[in-house]
Amino acid sequence: MRSWGIWLLVLGVGAFVLPYAGLQFKILAIFGESLPLVAGGMAVIGAVMLALSLRATAAHDTAHDSAAHK
């Protein structure tokens, strides 16, 4: 889940930034004028997925550490 989150976040943020340099991801060009909305959604979903995966990893590490100390 972390990998997907990172990719969605990078594509979403990149879709906002690249047009200022006259560039764009070809794969996202299919969305046409809806691209800003799609890019924003991708960035938000990617950030949420990344946060959830980091939270799950931290919870797992905490549970593992507390079990090891008993």
Contacts in CASP RR format, 6 or more apart in sequence:
PFRMAT RR
TARGET T0000
AUTHOR 0000-0000-0000
METHOD contacts of the structure
MODEL  1
MRSWGIWLLVLGVGAFVLPYAGLQFKILAIFGESLPLVAGGMAVIGAVML
ALSLRATAAHDTAHDSAAHK
1 49 0 8 1.000
1 52 0 8 1.000
1 53 0 8 1.000
1 56 0 8 1.000
2 49 0 8 1.000
2 50 0 8 1.000
2 53 0 8 1.000
2 54 0 8 1.000
2 57 0 8 1.000
4 46 0 8 1.000
4 49 0 8 1.000
5 45 0 8 1.000
5 46 0 8 1.000
5 47 0 8 1.000
5 49 0 8 1.000
5 50 0 8 1.000
5 53 0 8 1.000
6 46 0 8 1.000
6 50 0 8 1.000
7 46 0 8 1.000
8 42 0 8 1.000
8 43 0 8 1.000
8 45 0 8 1.000
8 46 0 8 1.000
8 49 0 8 1.000
9 42 0 8 1.000
9 43 0 8 1.000
9 46 0 8 1.000
9 47 0 8 1.000
9 50 0 8 1.000
11 25 0 8 1.000
11 27 0 8 1.000
11 28 0 8 1.000
11 39 0 8 1.000
11 42 0 8 1.000
12 39 0 8 1.000
12 40 0 8 1.000
12 41 0 8 1.000
12 42 0 8 1.000
12 43 0 8 1.000
13 39 0 8 1.000
13 43 0 8 1.000
14 25 0 8 1.000
14 39 0 8 1.000
15 24 0 8 1.000
15 25 0 8 1.000
15 28 0 8 1.000
15 35 0 8 1.000
15 36 0 8 1.000
15 38 0 8 1.000
15 39 0 8 1.000
15 40 0 8 1.000
15 42 0 8 1.000
16 36 0 8 1.000
16 39 0 8 1.000
16 40 0 8 1.000
16 43 0 8 1.000
18 24 0 8 1.000
18 25 0 8 1.000
24 35 0 8 1.000
28 35 0 8 1.000
28 38 0 8 1.000
28 39 0 8 1.000
29 35 0 8 1.000
31 38 0 8 1.000
END
